[in-house]
Structures are given as C-alpha cells and as structure tokens.
Amino acid sequence: MVGVIVVTSFIPLAGCARGCTSSRPPIQINPSMDEQPKVRPQTASEFFYDGSSMRQPVPGTVPIGGLKEDAAFFTGKGADGQFVSTIPVTVDEALLERGRQRYGIYCQPCHDARGTGRGILFQRGNVPTATFHQEKILKYPDGQIFDVITNGTGLMSGYRWPIPPADRWAIIAHVRGMQRDRLARAAAAPAPAQAPASAQATADKPADKPANTK
C-alpha cells in the first residue's frame, strides 16, 4: 500500500519536472559545471602571458590530412622545384565532371564557357582576360596552370583558399579537355577554297585606264 502511494505521488511531480514555473532557483546536479571559471573565444585573459584567452597549437602540430607530403599534388612542382608537366592524379569521368562544375563557378565569369576570355566581366566591364587557347597557355605545363590558380597572376587573384587542390586539378583537366576539343575541330575543318591561278592573276592585274575621249 505504501508503494502505491509513493508511485502515485511521484507521477504528478514528474509531470511538473518540465514546463512548470517556480520562484525557486533550479536544482543543480553538479554546480561546478555551471559556475566554473571559463573564457570565451576571442576574449582577453590576464592569466596567460600573451593576454589572449585562445591558445596557439603546440609547435609542430599537423592537422589530420594536413601533412602535405605530396609536393606535386599540393604545389604543382616536383622534387626539382620545376612545374610538373602533367596532372598528378588520375583523370576520369568523375574528375572531368567535377572540373566542369568548379570551372562554371570560379572561372567561367571571366574566361567564358569555352575558355576564350570573353566572359561576362569582359562583356560588361571590358576587363582584359586571357584565352586558354593562346599559344603561350597551350605550352604551359599543368603545374604552372595550377600555380596560377593558386597564387593568381596579373589582374587575376589567387584561389588558394576558395578552391582546394583536388578541385584545382579537376579544373585543369577540364581546361585541357576544352583545348583538345578546339584543336580537333580546327584540324577537322575544311581548308578555305583557293581561286584558280589564272583567276588570281586576273584579280591581281591592275585595271586598264580608260581611253581619253575628246
């Protein structure tokens, strides 16, 4: 009987455990967790010698995935310090599709969808933009294009932080694909017809002066 009374008394109390108002302070199961001294991010502190509450990582600390031992992948340069000639990752359909997407976000506004340098900034702001199909860029090693994307050049700012290294290589794969397609179309295009030699000679011959008439 006592047990029944205890249980029936506990049920209404449990129902008011949440949602019921009270003028009494809340019950603290572990007060030290609520009232412990602490610092908030980006605040000053008189405890540490540098006056900052946020502590620097231990010297030599490397985040997970941040060791970056593959210099060619992360810098575009080989062990000799020279730009790598080809992309140091496997080029497959997934990489090309990723490159097409990233190109459309970061590169197309300036370089246009075909890489001709006639993007919206050129059309509306007359901002001079390089075309990927010029001889100089066609001869660039892939590592040099990676370096340009990373650090920028001329009016182009660097994309080191917005574009991760893997996406930079994906963009390069897409750009190389556009260059190959354009060269293939140019090679397959029929040569312009030439006029016969006799017709060309006639066209090049100066016209006779009209005879003087009285």
Stockholm file with secondary structure:
# STOCKHOLM 1.0

chainA/1-214         MVGVIVVTSFIPLAGCARGCTSSRPPIQINPSMDEQPKVRPQTASEFFYDGSSMRQPVPGTVPIGGLKEDAAFFTGKGADGQFVSTIPVTVDEALLERGRQRYGIYCQPCHDARGTGRGILFQRGNVPTATFHQEKILKYPDGQIFDVITNGTGLMSGYRWPIPPADRWAIIAHVRGMQRDRLARAAAAPAPAQAPASAQATADKPADKPANTK
#=GR chainA/1-214 SS CHHHHHHHHHHHHHHTTTTCCCSSCCCCSSHHHHHCCCCCTTCBCSSSTTSBSSCCCCTTCCCTTCCCCCHHHHHSBCTTSSBCSSCSSCCCHHHHHHHHHHHHHHTHHHHTTTTSSCCHHHHHHCCCCCCTTSHHHHTSCHHHHHHHHHHCBTTBCCCTTTSCHHHHHHHHHHHHHHHHHHHHHHHHSCCCCCCCHHHHHHHHSCCCCCCCCC
#=GC SS_cons         CHHHHHHHHHHHHHHTTTTCCCSSCCCCSSHHHHHCCCCCTTCBCSSSTTSBSSCCCCTTCCCTTCCCCCHHHHHSBCTTSSBCSSCSSCCCHHHHHHHHHHHHHHTHHHHTTTTSSCCHHHHHHCCCCCCTTSHHHHTSCHHHHHHHHHHCBTTBCCCTTTSCHHHHHHHHHHHHHHHHHHHHHHHHSCCCCCCCHHHHHHHHSCCCCCCCCC
//
